[in-house]
Amino acid sequence: MDAQLMRELEELGGEILPNSLRECDEIIIDQPSFSARIALWGGHLVSFVPAGQPDLLFQSANEGAQTRFGRRHFGVPVCWPWFGSNVEDEDLPAHGLARYFRWQLVEVGRFKNGDVKIVIRLASEDHPLIEEMWPYAFELRQVFRLGDGFSINFSAANLTDKPMPISEALHTYFHIGDTQSAEVHGLEGVKYVDKFDDNAISKQSGVVSPCEALDRVYLNAPDVLELHDPVFKRKFVVASEGAQSTVLWNPGEALAKLRTDMEEGDYRQFVCVETANALDNQYEIPAGEMHQLRLTVHAEATSQD
């Protein structure tokens, strides 16, 4: 890694854990108000811990299959350039390519208000296997802003001379005390496709609770949602830009027991609220152009009563 980047990272109270996850480095940031981890494997924001609080993000202790496309359930995976299964080739890995390859650290610094800035990059030209699997040249960047909460500005540049079809998600695993009591607010009246009900189309009535056994794609969803967690006595305010869909996912007890990449009881500790463009909200990036997807998360304390 570039010596200048290493010095700049150390000035932020950061360090590199070499080859710590799938033979890729992890970036550790330790500040008075928070600590964070970013894995260069897949470009995951793994952890964000505000001082005195539990981690905002869930990490399963189960490491999953140790294969090229073995998944892990933690942090904020990037699902790109397709969400879910590839409709043209079912042999391609679920949820795209970005989450399975090594990203590069390209910039370290601070924003004007003092928030930490970390920029990482994934380019198709750096990975011959990507070029074999996906017939479009691209460059992806994630700009992490870490301070009072976190934000991820994800950009995808189409470097080809033809439109690039995209469905995508920032697949955030929010760490909660118990799915039974958690609630998602802000989706009232929004239509969704229920994958656990043979893709039936329904309309959300009231808040979403309990937050388990869910696999729903909310179409044309609002830009701001709230996830309420009475166990940890906090709520997440989740804001997005450049996204038309919101995906809620939790496998529930029955399906969790069938999985080999998840520990027993994990499903009670997270709900995925995903910033997405999926199903009817997928789109094309015109030749030579770029699309941005932004996620901003703040956690606020709620009543102690």
For each residue, the residues with C-beta under 8 A, 3 or more apart:
1: 5 6 16 25 105
2: 5 6
3: 6 7
4: 7 8
5: 1 2 8 9 105 106 107 108
6: 1 2 3 9 10 16
7: 3 4 10 11
8: 4 5 11 12 108 109
9: 5 6 12 14 15 16 27 105 108
10: 6 7 13 14 15
11: 7 8
12: 8 9 29 31 108 110 116
13: 10 29 30 31
14: 9 10 27 28 29 30 108
15: 9 10 27 28 30
16: 1 6 9 25 26 27 28
17: 20 25 26 27 28
18: 25
19: 23 24 25
20: 17 24 25 26 39
21: 24 26 39 40 41 46
22: 41 42 66
23: 19 41
24: 19 20 21 39 40 41 102
25: 1 16 17 18 19 20 40 105
26: 16 17 20 21 37 38 39 40 46
27: 9 14 15 16 17 37 38 39 40 105 118
28: 14 15 16 17 35 36 37
29: 12 13 14 34 35 36 37 38 116 118 146
30: 13 14 15 35
31: 12 13 34 35 116 146
32: 51
33: 50 51 147 148
34: 29 31 48 49 50 51 146 147
35: 28 29 30 31 47 48 49
36: 28 29 45 47 48 49 116 144 146 150
37: 26 27 28 29 45 46 47 75
38: 26 27 29 43 44 45 46 118 120 144
39: 20 21 24 26 27 42 43 44 46 75
40: 21 24 25 26 27 43 102 103 104 105 120
41: 21 22 23 24 44 101 102 103
42: 22 39 77 78 98 99 100 101 103
43: 38 39 40 78 98 99 103 120 122 140 142
44: 38 39 41 74 75 76 77 78 99
45: 36 37 38 48 57 75 76 144 150 152
46: 21 26 37 38 39 57 59 74 75
47: 35 36 37 55 57 59 75
48: 34 35 36 45 55 56 57 146 149 150 297
49: 34 35 36 53 54 55 56
50: 33 34 53 56 149 299
51: 32 33 34
52:
53: 49 50 56 232 234 299
54: 49 175 232
55: 47 48 49 58 59 175
56: 48 49 50 53 149 150 174 175 236 297 299
57: 45 46 47 48 74 75 76 172 173 174 175
58: 55 73 74 75 173 174 175 176 266 269 270
59: 46 47 55 73 74 75 173
60: 72 73 74 261 262 263 266
61: 263
62: 72 73 261 262 263 266
63: 66 72
64: 70 71 72 73 261
65: 70 71 260 261
66: 22 63 70
67: 70
68: 100
69: 93 100
70: 64 65 66 67 261
71: 64 65 77 94 95 99 261
72: 60 62 63 64 261
73: 58 59 60 62 64 173 261 262 266 270
74: 44 46 57 58 59 60 77 173
75: 37 39 44 45 46 47 57 58 59 172 173
76: 44 45 57 152 170 171 172 173 295
77: 42 44 71 74 95 99 170 171
78: 42 43 44 96 98 99 140 142 154 168 170 171
79: 82 83 84 95 96 98 99 168 169 170 171 274 276
80: 83 96 97 98 99 140 154 156 166 168 169
81: 96 97 98 134 136 138 156 164 165 166 167 168
82: 79 85 86 87 92 95 96 166 167 168
83: 79 80 95 96 167 168 169 247 276 277 278 282
84: 79 94 95 167 278
85: 82 90 94
86: 82 89 90 92 93 96
87: 82
88:
89: 86 92
90: 85 86
91:
92: 82 86 89 133
93: 69 86 96 97 100
94: 71 84 85
95: 71 77 79 82 83 84 99 169 171
96: 78 79 80 81 82 83 86 93 99 168
97: 80 81 93 100 101 130 133 134
98: 42 43 78 79 80 81 101 122 140
99: 42 43 44 71 77 78 79 80 95 96
100: 42 68 69 93 97
101: 41 42 97 98 122 127 129 130
102: 24 40 41 122 127
103: 40 41 42 43 120 121 122 140 142
104: 40 120 121 122 126
105: 1 5 9 25 27 40 108 118 119 120
106: 5 119 120 121 141
107: 5 117 118 119
108: 5 8 9 12 14 105 117 118 119
109: 8 117
110: 12 114 115 116 117
111: 114 115 116 117 145 147
112:
113: 147
114: 110 111 147
115: 110 111 145 146 147 148
116: 12 29 31 36 110 111 144 145 146 147
117: 107 108 109 110 111 143 144 145 146
118: 27 29 38 105 107 108 143 144 146
119: 105 106 107 108 141 142 143 144
120: 38 40 43 103 104 105 106 141 142 144
121: 103 104 106 139 140 141
122: 43 98 101 102 103 104 126 127 139 140 141
123: 126 127 138 139 140
124: 127 130 131 134 136 137 138 139 159
125: 131 137
126: 104 122 123
127: 101 102 122 123 124 130 131
128: 131 132
129: 101 132 133
130: 97 101 124 127 133 134
131: 124 125 127 128 134 137
132: 128 129
133: 92 97 129 130
134: 81 97 124 130 131 138
135:
136: 81 124 158 159 160 162 164
137: 124 125 131 158 159 160
138: 81 123 124 134 156 157 158 159 160 164
139: 121 122 123 124 156 157 159
140: 43 78 80 98 103 121 122 123 154 155 156 157
141: 106 119 120 121 122 153 154 155
142: 43 78 103 119 120 152 153 154 155
143: 117 118 119 152 153 155
144: 36 38 45 116 117 118 119 120 150 151 152
145: 111 115 116 117 150 151 152 153
146: 29 31 34 36 48 115 116 117 118 150
147: 33 34 111 113 114 115 116 150
148: 33 115 298
149: 48 50 56 296 297 298 299
150: 36 45 48 56 144 145 146 147 296 297
151: 144 145 294 295 296 297
152: 45 76 142 143 144 145 170 294 295
153: 141 142 143 145 292 293 294
154: 78 80 140 141 142 170 292 293 294 295
155: 140 141 142 143 290 291 292 293
156: 80 81 138 139 140 166 168 285 290 291 292 293
157: 138 139 140 285 289 290
158: 136 137 138 163 164 285 286 287 288 289 290
159: 124 136 137 138 139 288
160: 136 137 138 164 287 288
161: 287 288
162: 136 287
163: 158 284 285 286 287
164: 81 136 138 158 160 284 285 287
165: 81 282 283 284
166: 80 81 82 156 277 282 283 284 285 291
167: 81 82 83 84 276 277 278 279 281 282
168: 78 79 80 81 82 83 96 156 276 277 278 293
169: 79 80 83 95 245 247 274 275 276 277 278
170: 76 77 78 79 152 154 274 275 276 293 295
171: 76 77 78 79 95 247 249 272 274
172: 57 75 76 238 272 273 274 275 295 297
173: 57 58 59 73 74 75 76 270 272
174: 56 57 58 227 236 270 271 272 273
175: 54 55 56 57 58 232 269 270
176: 58 179 182 211 227 229 231 232 269 270 271
177: 181 182 229 230 231 232 269
178: 181 182 231 268 269
179: 176 182 210 211 212 250 267 268 269 270 271
180: 210 212 268
181: 177 178 209 210 229 230 231
182: 176 177 178 179 209 210 211 227 228 229 230 231 271
183: 207 208 209 211 227 228
184: 187 207 208 209 211 225 226 227 228 248 271 273
185: 188 207 225 226 227 228
186: 222 224 225 226
187: 184 190 192 204 207 208 218 221 222 225 246
188: 185 204 205 206 207
189: 203 204 205
190: 187 203 204 218 219 220 221 222 246
191: 201 202 203 204 218 219 220
192: 187 201 202 203 204 216 217 218 219
193: 199 200 201 216 217 219 279
194: 197 198 199 200 201 202 215 216
195: 199 215 216 217
196: 213 214 215 216
197: 194 200 202
198: 194
199: 193 194 195
200: 193 194 197
201: 191 192 193 194
202: 191 192 194 197
203: 189 190 191 192
204: 187 188 189 190 191 192 208 218
205: 188 189
206: 188
207: 183 184 185 187 188
208: 183 184 187 204 211 214 248
209: 181 182 183 184
210: 179 180 181 182
211: 176 179 182 183 184 208 214 227 248 250 271
212: 179 180 250 251 252 253 267 268 271
213: 196 250 251 252 253 254 255
214: 196 208 211 248 249 250 252 271
215: 194 195 196 248 249
216: 192 193 194 195 196 247 248 249
217: 192 193 195 245 246 247 276 278 279
218: 187 190 191 192 204 221 245 246 247 248
219: 190 191 192 193 244 245 279 280 281
220: 190 191 244 245 281
221: 187 190 218 225 243 244 245 246
222: 186 187 190 225 246
223: 239 240 241 243
224: 186 237 238 239 240
225: 184 185 186 187 221 222 237 238 246 273
226: 184 185 186 235 236 237 238
227: 174 176 182 183 184 185 211 235 236 238 271 273
228: 182 183 184 185 235 302
229: 176 177 181 182 232 233 234 235 236
230: 177 181 182 233 302
231: 176 177 178 181 182
232: 53 54 175 176 177 229
233: 229 230 301 302 303 304
234: 53 229 299 300 301 302
235: 226 227 228 229 299 300 302
236: 56 174 226 227 229 273 297 298 299
237: 224 225 226 297 298 299 300
238: 172 224 225 226 227 273 275 295 296 297
239: 223 224 295 296 297
240: 223 224 243 246 275 293 294 295 296
241: 223 292 293 294
242: 277 291 292 293 294
243: 221 223 240 246 275 276 277 281 293
244: 219 220 221 276 277 281
245: 169 217 218 219 220 221 274 276 277 278 279 281
246: 187 190 217 218 221 222 225 240 243 273 274 275 276
247: 83 169 171 216 217 218 272 273 274 276 278
248: 184 208 211 214 215 216 218 271 272 273 274
249: 171 214 215 216 271 272 274
250: 179 211 212 213 214 267 270 271 272
251: 212 213 255 256 259 262 267
252: 212 213 214 255 256 267
253: 212 213 256 257 267
254: 213 257 258
255: 213 251 252 258 259
256: 251 252 253 259 262 264 266 267
257: 253 254 264
258: 254 255
259: 251 255 256 262
260: 65
261: 60 62 64 65 70 71 72 73
262: 60 62 73 251 256 259 266 267
263: 60 61 62 266
264: 256 257
265: 268 269
266: 58 60 62 73 256 262 263 269 270
267: 179 212 250 251 252 253 256 262 270
268: 178 179 180 212 265
269: 58 175 176 177 178 179 265 266
270: 58 73 173 174 175 176 179 250 266 267
271: 174 176 179 182 184 211 212 214 227 248 249 250
272: 171 172 173 174 247 248 249 250
273: 172 174 184 225 227 236 238 246 247 248
274: 79 169 170 171 172 245 246 247 248 249
275: 169 170 172 238 240 243 246 293 294 295
276: 79 83 167 168 169 170 217 243 244 245 246 247 281
277: 83 166 167 168 169 242 243 244 245 281 282 283 293
278: 83 84 167 168 169 217 245 247 281 282
279: 167 193 217 219 245 282
280: 219
281: 167 219 220 243 244 245 276 277 278
282: 83 165 166 167 277 278 279
283: 165 166 277 291
284: 163 164 165 166
285: 156 157 158 163 164 166 289 290 291
286: 158 163 289
287: 158 160 161 162 163 164
288: 158 159 160 161
289: 157 158 285 286
290: 155 156 157 158 285
291: 155 156 166 242 283 285
292: 153 154 155 156 241 242
293: 153 154 155 156 168 170 240 241 242 243 275 277
294: 151 152 153 154 240 241 242 275
295: 76 151 152 154 170 172 238 239 240 275
296: 149 150 151 238 239 240
297: 48 56 149 150 151 172 236 237 238 239
298: 148 149 236 237
299: 50 53 56 149 234 235 236 237
300: 234 235 237
301: 233 234
302: 228 230 233 234 235
303: 233
304: 233
305:
